[in-house]
Amino acid sequence: MGKLDPIKDRLDPIREAAGETWEGLRQLAGRATHAITRFTHRGRSGQGEELDLRSAGWGLMAAEVFDDGKRIVVRLEAPGMHRDDFDIQVDGESLHVRGEKHLETERSEGRYRIAERAYGRFERVIPLGAPVDGEQTKATYRNGVLRVVLPRLESAEQRRIEVKQG
């Protein structure tokens, strides 16, 4: 058994480092869960029926969340859309943004013609970390950026509850 101890002594730090790496990756995946947005690509048949053209894709719609104590401001990059393309809802401490993206550009450079298209339905849920006033929430869309301002709800006052003899 004496010969195995030096090997075990060398393998233990490797096992420990691998475990720490795996735990770090698991935590990163947990934090990034809401950063990835699913796009569902759809089209219409000759009879007007909606069809899936290809499987759902994933993309990154960059978002920033600011909290100044009185309000939470969310900015979401969504180029190529119109303000009417968004469906925005507040549910508890989460902001739900749904929409359908249609972006088509064409240009010519010398002998080349370049056509780019991005389309699909998406839904993004952004955790806010605090209760907000959905009635007073305001949203604007300008230059490809959706900006949602959500006033924070005043936290309920803490008070001591007296326990009476029953």
Summary of the structure (lengths in Angstrom):
residues: 166
radius of gyration: 24.9
end to end distance: 68.1
largest distance: 89.7
contacts: 360
relative contact order: 0.16
helix: 23%
strand: 48%
